[in-house]
């Protein structure tokens, strides 16, 4: 069995069609897109085409698309650019389960005098659906509300349209990190109150090193990267042409395959998840079973370490990830699972399986066969299991 890749929320393979599309821009069409000559100008045309394809997937105008270096840069630009545009407002509202690209920035700003409010989630990882807490916290001093579209660990989808509507009515700016949502669920920003939205190319089968910040027309935002005139003066720096062209092609493919994402991938995810929960005692699903991305399953196994499961999965050629932050050198479990109140004995044993349209039924069947064997073997070694 070849490598089975169930870690698509971490990164995705570059689609074959994307790879073929970008190859000429390394050695043949290498001109600077800002050049006056035809050789560079033809590259500039390809960037314009990629912008149009990206806008088509997001349901917005191409002029509202700014290419960046990654999702993290897009998030940082949205947050810092908004605060710079509204220097007299000193409050930021976010959630306690954001990706570090948002949460770390907000907490850093909190150490520099900003008031930062982190909205809580319930045991299923959901925000307060009636928006009572958010409505209470938004005031005249609020510059920005930044809430992710879908959680990277649990796949839980947040009510961003409701949040955007409320935020607009209170005169603040709304940003959402949609890195995990893009290409998996349909978006139509032309009918949305979202002001700023971040995506990352390598989450939807484009290369690493390219991202997007959607900036709704009329939204005030100070540039974060200052220098040249690129990206309508909103993001300086010579464009990553292969990355941008690849992202455009990936967005075109995503628009074409979005139904497959929501049907085929969801079927495979559910088959894998249901079998594991049935065959592995003391296992539990983390997050909202219904209101989540079609590709994501986060499962906790009590009394065993997630990292031990990953090591044994790796021996069978299966790639997944742990919901625990232990892989980054911390002994603390995931901040997302802690915020959800997942028991300590389960939070440390969490595994995230994140699928893509490239996964197969055969891969799922093989993983279903191996998981009970792995869990049973580790349970026998666990000092926490009552003999």
ABEGO torsion letter per residue (X at the ends): XBBBBAAAAABBBBBAAAAAAAAAAAAABABBAABABAAAAAAAAAAAAAAAAAAAAAGBBAAABBBBABAAAAAAAAAAAAAAABAABABBBBBAABBAAAAAAAAAAAAAGBBBBBBBBBAAGBBBAAGAAAAAABBAABABBBBBABBAAAGBBBBAAAAAAAAAAAGBBBBBBAAAABGABBBBAAABABABBBBBAAAAGBBBGBBBBBBBBGBBBBBABBEBABGGGABBEBBBAAAAAAAAAAAAAAAAAAAAAAAAAAAAAAAAAAAAAAABBGBBBBEBAABBBAABBBBBBBGBBAAAAAAAAAAAGBBBBBABAAAAGBABBBAAAAAAGBBAAAAAABBBBBBBAABBAAAAAAAAAAAAAAAAAAAAABAABBX
